[in-house]
């Protein structure tokens, strides 16, 4: 019987190692799957992975984490544990080390320009023996290099002739968790918060370590634990102890902990009567609070602040500006090396100005007034994480102030968890947009990298899509958005398509029958959602509050900018928001060349047309069609694109494990149905407002407009 069991186990491993044979998976392992490689690849790579060699006397926790990860990966992919050696070099060994070690120094590797987090991976000879070296200037660089080596192996690329060097272009690469203390997650669609505050600090869920591993594998080096709509309780002693417990778990993986700070905390938990940033008592309270946090978490990163936006308190409550508020906090964390990330997502009900202009109006006059340990965190667009919107005009407009990109990884406005939308093309579109801030070629990526204005602080933040769902993000393809965020935070010049291919190979295996089809689905998905939701520059048409499904007709909410009609301004004559000189003149916030381009309906890119212009229904598009015909056609195109995505996924059934295939297939069925819903509801409404019949060849909506207007979602997730 024992022999039979052993034979069956060997057969299972052999079959699992064959390309095209799918095994059951639940998505928990993300892109860190470490499944057996094909037999020929195992035979090839074992000779170059005979041992893991490192300086055990260093006791560097990040190097030790790298050793552990490589051991885990080799055991899974090659089916054999590689022994570890503290000093002795073995032929075919993988040598991990930092630049201060004599044997690494002797190799004369180009580590100098790579900073503290960069790494070199090289096939070389050490003590007369062939080895693979992973070297860096610090332990965390060794860790990042080790993950890069593992991923190279996962993708079937082997360990021969390696000569790889990489370093991050941004210093701060952070996830922002909009997680609440009751474990609900604002705009979260993957279950409860993974932070079990009730059980912390005593019980540290093993999942926290896997979270840290996943982030380190893509270069993320910080996490903001709590919602930007913060509770002051997060800064009390019990919650500081809980955050410290998480920091202890994350430290071996190079991840710092940050907290969102509620501006009114000195009043709510400090017993003060004011939160005025120029009041000495307030400044003293924050300094004492910072000292308390750093005593518990010596490498605490600093604070993220949302102030004077959507009802949150802030320095403007005391007739102070954002710089005065940020600088007071900056002084509190400065002695400890901390930073302040001050969000530029601000708009006020009392301000009658175009919402798209308000952040620029608040922050542009303050350029150069922020302390040098403050970075202003700016959303990718001027409204709010729409399927498509032009880049935020603050990028390129604040040469004296470091700006940090804020993307959303969770899909608040893009179908939540059940619509397959790969955000890589959205990120790339924004990052490669030319601000003309220093003339042609002044891309958003170059702005945030600090190349143009020599910022000392640089960074990118992503609003996380993580929860307690077994697959972490609510679906397999939502994991890709976490992955591509990390890749583009490391290198804002990265190609969305290339990253999609890497993710596909790590997630589904390096099968040539799978990668091109998965990449095609992913690269189609973003334009598809734009087409069936917000084509031609339309924005914020979602049902209000929860932002799920169409709500183009909503017009009765108290704040005008919460109503979709505020953004599309459709009537019998046309559609779109006039942001030219004849309207809000938001175009003037861009560099003069762009202001001229966006200010002319004929030179505005058609993908942004209705963002900047109110255009007549009969306006002739470049295709020769009227605007009404083009708009209707875009909605229908989006529906067809989702149908094509679904068909392409169905063809992959023989190559994908049953569980992940079935869940994705079910979600694509939902998306296909809801894309049709979006198309039909939108065309029914636009037809009603414009008084026009549908263009020839367009099928009528399945239901009357009143039926679509009556749809409600009283128990939607993520609110």
JONOR-V369668 format. One line per field, one symbol per residue. ss: DSSP state (2 for helix, 1 for strand, 0 for the rest). psi: psi as a letter, one per 40 degrees, with the letter a starting at -180 (. if undefined). burial: + if it has 24 or more other C-alpha atoms within 12 Angstrom, else -. Layout:
BEGIN
ss=???
psi=???
burial=???
END
This chain:
BEGIN
ss=02222222222222220000000000000000000000222222220000111000000022222222222222222200001110000000111111000222200000022200001111111100111111110022222222222222220000000011110000011111001000001000000000000000000002222222222220000111000000022220222222222222222000011111000022220000000000022222222222222222000001111000000000222200022222222222220000111110000000000022222222222200000001111110100000000010000000000011111100000000000000022222222001000000001222222000000000111110000000000002222222222222220000022222222222220000002222222222222222222022200001000000010000000002220222220000011000000000022220022222222000000222222200110001000001222222222222222222222222002220022222222222222222222222222222222200000000000000222220000000000
psi=ddddddddddddddddehiehhihieedebefdfihiiddddddddeefdihhigeedfhdddddddddddddddddefhhhiihddhhiheihhhiieehddddeefigddeeaeeiihhhhahhfehhihhhiieiddddddddddddddddeeeafifhghhiiieidhgihhhfhieeeihhfhffaiiehgddeiedhhhdddddddddddeeeheihhdiidgiidddeidddddddddddddddeefhihiihhhdeddddeeeieifheehdddddddddddddddddgdfhdaihhhifhfeiiadeeffiidddddddddddeddeeiihhhheghiideheihdeedddddddeeheeiiefhhhhhidiecgfidhiiihedheegeehhhhhhihdigdefebdehhhheddddddddehhdedfahegidddddeeddefhdhiihihhifhaeidedeeidedddddddddddddgeeihddddddddddddeigheeddddddddddddddddddedgifeiifeiiicdfhiifdeheeidhdeehdddddfiaddaiihhfadebefddeeiidddddddehddehhdeededeihhidehhideeiiddddddddddddddddddddddddeedeehiddddddddddddddddddddddddddddddddefiiiihehiiidiidddddehigefiie.
burial=------------++-++++++++-++++++++++++++--++--+++++++++++----++++++++++++++++++++--+++-++-+++++++++++-+-++--+-+++--+++++++++++-+---+++++++++++++++++++++++++++++++-+-++++++++++++++++++-+++++++++++++++--+---+--++++++++++++++++++++++++++++++--++++++++++++++++++++++++++++---+---+++++---++++++-++++++-++++++++++++++--+++++---+++++++++++++++---+++++++++++-----+++++++++++-++++++++++++++++++++++++++++++++++++++++++++++++++++++++++++++++++++++++----++++++++++++-+++++++++++++++++++++++++++++++++++++++++++++++++++++++++-++++++++++++++++++++++++++++++++++++++++++-----++++++++++++--+++++++---++++++++--++--++++--+-++++++++++++-+-+-----++++++++++++++++++++-+++-++-+++--++++++-+++++++++++++++++++++-+----+---+-++---+--++-------++-
END
